[in-house]
Amino acid sequence: MSVWQQQNQLELDFGELGSTRRNPSSETFILLGIPTVLERLIQQATAQVLTVIWESTFSEYSFGFRPRRSQHEAIRQGKRYGESGDRYVVELDLEKFFDRVNHDRLMSRVATRVHDKRVLKLIRRFL
């Protein structure tokens, strides 16, 4: 059974993602890439479900964007490593990851755990 199946499903059709503004030189609209309130709500709901699915696969040493973890906890853990004699702490910033990652490879990985094609299509639209 899909995580997304419910007794009363809500069908959403929100067309193109993102807010738009009118192009002053024509009657067309320009996609701004800014999520609307409805899109942000859907993204957050999707993230909450995906977190449950994927959280157990992450390293215990990973702190970024994780439930019940913060940068302050990461700094405290780094200090503990130093106090215990470790000489190196590695910090990585994935700021542009989703701009550069191969979306097909990413989606194939997501599809190993998410089997609902509608959800996969929705995630791809967010990328």
C-alpha positions in Angstrom: 0.0 0.0 0.0 1.3 3.4 -0.9 2.1 5.9 1.8 0.0 8.4 -0.2 -3.1 6.3 -0.4 -5.9 7.6 1.7 -9.6 6.9 2.0 -10.5 10.4 0.8 -7.9 11.5 -1.7 -7.4 15.1 -2.6 -6.8 15.6 -6.4 -4.6 18.7 -7.1 -3.9 20.2 -10.4 -1.8 23.3 -10.0 -0.4 23.5 -13.5 3.0 25.1 -13.8 5.0 25.3 -10.5 5.9 28.7 -9.2 4.5 32.2 -9.1 4.1 34.1 -12.4 4.1 37.7 -13.4 2.8 39.3 -16.6 5.4 40.1 -19.2 4.9 43.8 -19.9 5.7 43.4 -23.6 3.1 40.8 -24.4 0.1 38.9 -23.0 2.3 36.0 -21.7 3.4 35.2 -18.2 6.9 34.6 -16.9 7.6 31.8 -14.5 9.4 33.2 -11.5 10.4 29.9 -9.8 9.0 31.1 -6.5 6.7 28.5 -4.9 3.1 29.5 -4.2 1.6 28.9 -0.8 -0.2 25.8 -2.0 3.0 24.5 -3.6 5.0 25.1 -0.4 2.4 23.3 1.6 2.6 20.3 -0.8 6.4 20.4 -0.7 6.4 20.4 3.1 3.9 17.5 3.3 6.0 15.5 0.7 9.2 16.2 2.7 7.6 15.0 5.9 6.6 11.7 4.3 10.0 11.3 2.6 11.8 12.0 5.8 10.1 9.0 7.5 11.1 6.8 4.5 14.8 7.9 4.2 15.9 9.1 7.7 17.1 5.7 8.8 19.5 5.5 5.9 21.4 8.6 6.7 24.7 8.6 8.6 24.6 9.2 12.3 27.4 11.8 11.7 25.2 13.9 9.4 23.5 16.9 10.9 22.3 19.1 8.0 18.5 19.4 7.6 17.8 16.5 9.8 15.0 16.2 12.4 16.1 16.9 16.0 19.6 18.0 14.8 21.2 21.4 14.4 24.4 23.2 13.5 24.9 23.7 17.3 24.8 20.0 17.9 27.3 19.5 15.0 29.7 22.0 16.6 29.4 20.3 20.0 30.1 16.9 18.4 33.1 18.3 16.6 34.5 19.6 19.9 34.0 16.2 21.5 35.9 14.6 18.7 38.8 17.1 19.3 38.7 16.4 23.0 38.9 12.7 22.4 42.1 13.1 20.3 40.7 13.2 16.8 42.6 15.6 14.6 40.2 16.3 11.7 36.6 17.3 11.4 35.1 17.5 7.8 32.4 20.0 7.0 30.6 19.9 3.6 28.2 22.4 2.1 25.8 21.1 -0.5 24.4 24.5 -1.3 24.2 23.9 -5.1 23.6 20.1 -5.0 20.1 20.1 -6.5 21.2 22.5 -9.3 24.0 20.2 -10.4 22.8 16.6 -9.5 21.8 14.4 -12.3 18.0 14.4 -11.8 17.5 11.1 -13.6 19.9 9.3 -11.3 18.4 11.0 -8.3 14.9 10.0 -9.3 16.0 6.4 -9.9 17.3 6.3 -6.3 14.1 7.8 -4.9 12.0 5.2 -7.0 13.7 2.4 -5.0 11.7 3.4 -2.0 8.8 5.4 -3.4 6.7 3.3 -5.7 3.7 5.6 -6.3 4.3 7.0 -9.8 2.2 10.1 -9.0 4.4 11.0 -6.1 7.5 10.5 -8.2 6.1 12.8 -10.9 5.4 15.4 -8.3 8.9 15.2 -6.9 10.4 15.5 -10.3 8.4 18.7 -10.9 10.0 20.2 -7.7 13.5 19.6 -9.0 
